[in-house]
Amino acid sequence: MVLRTQSMPKDANPNGDIFGGWVMCQMDIGGGLLAMEVARGRVVTVTVDKMAFVRPVQVGDTICVYGSVIRIGNSSMDIKLEVWAKDPIEVFETQRHLVTEAVFRYVAIDEERRSRRIPDNPQYPR
């Protein structure tokens, strides 16, 4: 798990569902945290691939963003992110449901905002 948060009324559209853009933002925050850990420094998001929303998120739902590194290149990495939601009052883990998933690509950058090599990291082998 790279992020856990609760959806709030301000994040909802007029129909009462949470905006997809808000969900995507939470994914990017969690994925960016993981990418910074792998790159040991600043990163930028460059692409999001194949994002599809399976179910809506309701106001008050807890969302959990899970991430896994699926590729590390010289300066970029791909991280698969999944969002699962549940009513925080429900006790059973089986009440969670998949909301969306996508692959985010991040590029490591230096102080001048130019791409840089990702250092070797034994925790995240290439």
Secondary structure, DSSP 8 states (H G I E B T S, - for coil): --EEEE--GGGB-TTSBB-HHHHHHHHHHHHHHHHHHHHTS-EEEEEEEEEEE-S--BTT-EEEEEEEEEEE-SSEEEEEEEEEEE-TT---GGG-EEEEEEEEEEEEB-TTS-B------TTS--
